[in-house]
Amino acid sequence: MGYLSQRKKHERESIFLKISSVAFVFLTILSFIPASGGIFPDLLFHFYFLNFLLFAYSVYVGRFIYGGIFLFLLAVNFFHVSAFANILFNTRNAGSHEVSLRYTSGFEADLAQSDVLVLRSGYLELGLPAEIRYWEVEKDNRAFNLIRVDLSETTSSERDKALRQLAAFVDTQNDPVILYGNFGEAAWSSSMRKFLQKTGLKVKNHLVFAAEGKAFDFFALPCFYVLSFSGLGIEDLSVASPQADSFPVVSLRLRFE
């Protein structure tokens, strides 16, 4: 490549990186403002991933000043996402007790284990197009509550109302709770952040990019979560290919102390 061609290439890279860095600084600041709403709650992880690609590109072409800028933004955006969700890995627990669950959209949870005693079960009536079922169970002389959530058919305002009512229900339980299912929005959304802060529950699973009819869709909003107390972890999580346009079957093997 001749000198002039290299110079033009260098100038194009500089313009691209300069515009990208200014844009990402602005968008990073904007993503922390709740009033900005818009696309950020839905695309925050993808925004973070694009930030990583820009950092890698800056290093690859030897623009280390821009690489430093994108690395700083990458750290900020990583903590923004990971403050309420696990990105790549499940939370583990070395406990010796296990319970297996299976989430299937539109059907009841699979609690067919012979060593799990169901003490009582029922539905939470929220007056919304939402399915929230609960079980009080006992396993290895430990009692806890399972709450199966499906908020996939609700609007943003309906989910906010449902999560507030669900938080109130969780606060009334004397035994530890395990919530799992499709919450209809990402863990870093405003409604989910408030719910997690109010209940003290933590996200246990890595991000699941599943959608109706697809076991994996990178551009899908991660909506499936397992929320629970500090003494519980996920030993195994698998997503099976769904039939037709239903949400995939998610199989869980949980371990607790």
C-alpha positions as CSV (number, residue, x, y, z in Angstrom):
1,M,0.0,0.0,0.0
2,G,1.4,3.4,-1.0
3,Y,2.0,6.3,1.3
4,L,-1.1,8.3,0.1
5,S,-3.3,5.2,0.5
6,Q,-1.9,4.6,4.0
7,R,-2.5,8.2,4.9
8,K,-6.1,8.1,3.7
9,K,-6.7,4.9,5.6
10,H,-5.2,6.4,8.7
11,E,-7.4,9.5,8.4
12,R,-10.5,7.3,7.9
13,E,-9.7,5.3,11.0
14,S,-9.1,8.5,13.0
15,I,-12.4,10.0,11.9
16,F,-14.3,6.8,12.6
17,L,-12.7,6.3,16.1
18,K,-13.2,10.0,17.0
19,I,-16.8,10.0,16.1
20,S,-17.4,6.6,17.8
21,S,-15.6,7.6,21.0
22,V,-17.6,10.9,21.3
23,A,-20.8,9.0,20.5
24,F,-20.1,6.3,23.1
25,V,-19.2,8.8,25.8
26,F,-22.5,10.6,25.2
27,L,-24.6,7.4,25.0
28,T,-22.9,5.9,28.1
29,I,-23.8,9.0,30.1
30,L,-27.3,9.0,28.7
31,S,-27.8,5.3,29.6
32,F,-27.5,6.1,33.3
33,I,-30.3,8.6,33.1
34,P,-33.7,6.8,33.8
35,A,-35.6,9.5,32.0
36,S,-33.8,8.6,28.8
37,G,-35.8,5.4,28.7
38,G,-36.0,4.6,25.0
39,I,-33.8,1.9,23.6
40,F,-31.2,1.7,26.4
41,P,-32.9,-0.7,28.8
42,D,-33.5,-3.2,25.9
43,L,-30.1,-2.7,24.2
44,L,-27.8,-2.1,27.1
45,F,-26.0,-5.5,26.8
46,H,-25.6,-5.1,23.0
47,F,-24.3,-1.6,23.5
48,Y,-21.7,-3.1,25.9
49,F,-20.8,-5.7,23.3
50,L,-20.3,-3.1,20.6
51,N,-18.2,-1.1,23.0
52,F,-16.0,-4.2,23.4
53,L,-15.7,-4.6,19.6
54,L,-14.6,-0.9,19.3
55,F,-12.0,-1.4,22.0
56,A,-10.6,-4.5,20.2
57,Y,-10.6,-2.7,16.8
58,S,-8.7,0.3,18.4
59,V,-6.0,-2.0,19.8
60,Y,-5.8,-4.0,16.5
61,V,-5.1,-0.8,14.4
62,G,-2.7,0.5,17.1
63,R,-4.7,3.5,18.2
64,F,-4.0,3.0,21.9
65,I,-5.4,6.4,23.1
66,Y,-8.8,5.5,21.6
67,G,-8.3,2.0,23.0
68,G,-7.8,3.5,26.5
69,I,-11.0,5.5,26.1
70,F,-13.0,2.5,25.0
71,L,-11.5,0.4,27.7
72,F,-12.6,2.9,30.3
73,L,-16.1,3.0,28.8
74,L,-16.1,-0.8,28.7
75,A,-15.4,-1.0,32.4
76,V,-18.2,1.5,33.1
77,N,-20.7,-0.3,30.9
78,F,-19.6,-3.7,32.3
79,F,-20.5,-2.6,35.9
80,H,-23.7,-1.1,34.6
81,V,-24.8,-4.4,33.2
82,S,-23.3,-6.7,35.8
83,A,-24.6,-4.7,38.8
84,F,-28.0,-6.6,38.4
85,A,-27.2,-9.5,36.1
86,N,-24.6,-12.2,35.5
87,I,-23.2,-11.8,32.0
88,L,-21.4,-15.1,31.1
89,F,-21.5,-17.4,34.2
90,N,-24.1,-18.8,36.6
91,T,-23.7,-18.2,40.3
92,R,-22.4,-21.5,41.8
93,N,-22.9,-23.0,45.2
94,A,-21.0,-25.9,46.8
95,G,-23.9,-27.1,48.8
96,S,-24.8,-30.8,48.8
97,H,-28.6,-30.4,48.2
98,E,-30.1,-30.2,44.7
99,V,-33.5,-29.6,43.2
100,S,-34.4,-29.8,39.5
101,L,-36.9,-27.6,37.7
102,R,-38.1,-27.3,34.2
103,Y,-39.7,-24.1,32.8
104,T,-42.0,-24.5,29.8
105,S,-44.0,-21.6,28.6
106,G,-47.8,-22.2,29.1
107,F,-47.3,-25.3,31.2
108,E,-46.8,-26.0,34.9
109,A,-43.3,-26.5,36.2
110,D,-41.8,-30.0,36.3
111,L,-41.5,-31.0,40.0
112,A,-41.6,-34.7,39.5
113,Q,-38.8,-35.5,41.9
114,S,-39.8,-38.1,44.4
115,D,-37.7,-36.5,47.2
116,V,-39.4,-33.1,46.9
117,L,-42.5,-32.8,49.0
118,V,-45.1,-30.2,47.9
119,L,-46.8,-28.7,50.9
120,R,-49.1,-26.4,49.1
121,S,-49.5,-24.5,45.8
122,G,-51.6,-21.8,44.2
123,Y,-51.7,-18.9,41.9
124,L,-51.2,-15.2,42.6
125,E,-54.2,-13.3,41.2
126,L,-52.8,-10.0,39.8
127,G,-55.7,-9.1,37.5
128,L,-53.2,-9.0,34.7
129,P,-52.3,-11.2,31.6
130,A,-49.6,-12.8,33.7
131,E,-49.1,-16.2,35.2
132,I,-47.5,-16.4,38.6
133,R,-47.7,-19.8,40.4
134,Y,-46.1,-20.7,43.6
135,W,-45.3,-23.9,45.5
136,E,-44.3,-24.3,49.1
137,V,-42.0,-27.3,49.1
138,E,-39.6,-29.3,51.3
139,K,-36.4,-30.9,50.2
140,D,-33.9,-32.5,52.6
141,N,-35.7,-31.0,55.6
142,R,-35.4,-27.5,54.1
143,A,-38.6,-25.6,53.3
144,F,-38.6,-23.0,50.6
145,N,-41.0,-21.4,48.1
146,L,-40.9,-21.7,44.4
147,I,-42.5,-18.9,42.3
148,R,-42.9,-19.5,38.6
149,V,-43.2,-16.2,36.6
150,D,-44.5,-15.5,33.1
151,L,-44.8,-11.8,32.3
152,S,-44.1,-12.2,28.6
153,E,-47.6,-11.0,27.6
154,T,-47.7,-7.9,29.8
155,T,-47.0,-4.2,28.9
156,S,-44.3,-2.2,30.7
157,S,-46.8,-0.6,33.1
158,E,-48.5,-4.0,33.8
159,R,-45.1,-5.6,34.5
160,D,-44.2,-2.7,36.9
161,K,-47.5,-3.3,38.7
162,A,-47.0,-7.1,38.8
163,L,-43.5,-6.8,40.1
164,R,-44.6,-4.4,42.9
165,Q,-47.3,-6.9,43.9
166,L,-44.9,-9.8,43.7
167,A,-42.3,-8.0,45.8
168,A,-45.0,-7.5,48.5
169,F,-45.8,-11.2,48.3
170,V,-42.2,-12.2,48.7
171,D,-41.8,-10.0,51.7
172,T,-44.6,-11.9,53.5
173,Q,-42.8,-15.3,53.1
174,N,-41.0,-16.7,56.1
175,D,-39.1,-19.3,54.1
176,P,-36.5,-18.6,51.4
177,V,-37.9,-18.0,47.9
178,I,-36.7,-19.1,44.4
179,L,-38.3,-17.2,41.5
180,Y,-37.8,-18.3,37.9
181,G,-39.2,-17.7,34.5
182,N,-39.8,-15.1,31.8
183,F,-39.9,-11.6,33.4
184,G,-40.6,-9.9,30.1
185,E,-37.7,-7.5,30.5
186,A,-34.0,-7.3,31.3
187,A,-32.6,-7.5,34.9
188,W,-31.2,-3.9,34.5
189,S,-34.6,-2.4,33.6
190,S,-36.0,0.1,36.0
191,S,-38.8,-2.2,37.2
192,M,-36.5,-5.1,37.7
193,R,-33.9,-3.1,39.5
194,K,-36.5,-1.8,41.9
195,F,-37.8,-5.3,42.5
196,L,-34.3,-6.7,43.2
197,Q,-33.5,-3.9,45.5
198,K,-36.7,-4.2,47.4
199,T,-36.6,-8.0,47.9
200,G,-32.9,-8.4,48.3
201,L,-32.9,-11.3,45.8
202,K,-30.0,-11.8,43.3
203,V,-29.9,-13.0,39.7
204,K,-28.3,-16.5,39.7
205,N,-28.1,-17.4,36.0
206,H,-26.1,-16.1,33.1
207,L,-27.8,-14.1,30.4
208,V,-30.2,-16.3,28.4
209,F,-30.7,-15.1,24.8
210,A,-33.8,-17.1,24.1
211,A,-37.0,-16.0,22.3
212,E,-40.2,-17.5,21.1
213,G,-39.4,-20.2,18.6
214,K,-35.6,-19.9,19.2
215,A,-33.3,-21.5,21.7
216,F,-30.7,-18.8,21.0
217,D,-31.1,-15.4,19.4
218,F,-28.2,-12.9,20.2
219,F,-30.5,-10.0,19.4
220,A,-33.2,-11.1,21.8
221,L,-33.7,-9.3,25.1
222,P,-32.6,-11.5,28.0
223,C,-35.8,-12.0,30.0
224,F,-35.3,-15.4,31.7
225,Y,-34.0,-15.3,35.2
226,V,-33.6,-17.3,38.3
227,L,-33.7,-15.1,41.4
228,S,-33.0,-16.3,44.9
229,F,-31.2,-16.0,48.2
230,S,-27.5,-16.0,48.7
231,G,-27.2,-19.7,49.6
232,L,-28.4,-21.0,46.3
233,G,-26.5,-21.5,43.0
234,I,-27.1,-23.1,39.6
235,E,-25.3,-26.3,38.9
236,D,-26.6,-26.6,35.3
237,L,-28.9,-24.6,33.0
238,S,-29.8,-25.8,29.5
239,V,-32.1,-24.4,26.8
240,A,-33.8,-26.8,24.5
241,S,-35.0,-25.9,21.0
242,P,-38.7,-25.0,21.2
243,Q,-41.6,-26.3,19.2
244,A,-43.4,-23.9,16.9
245,D,-43.4,-20.3,18.3
246,S,-43.3,-21.2,22.0
247,F,-40.7,-20.1,24.5
248,P,-37.9,-22.7,24.8
249,V,-37.9,-25.3,27.6
250,V,-35.3,-24.3,30.2
251,S,-34.0,-27.0,32.5
252,L,-32.4,-26.1,35.8
253,R,-30.5,-28.0,38.3
254,L,-30.1,-25.9,41.5
255,R,-27.8,-26.5,44.4
256,F,-28.2,-25.1,47.9
257,E,-26.6,-25.4,51.3
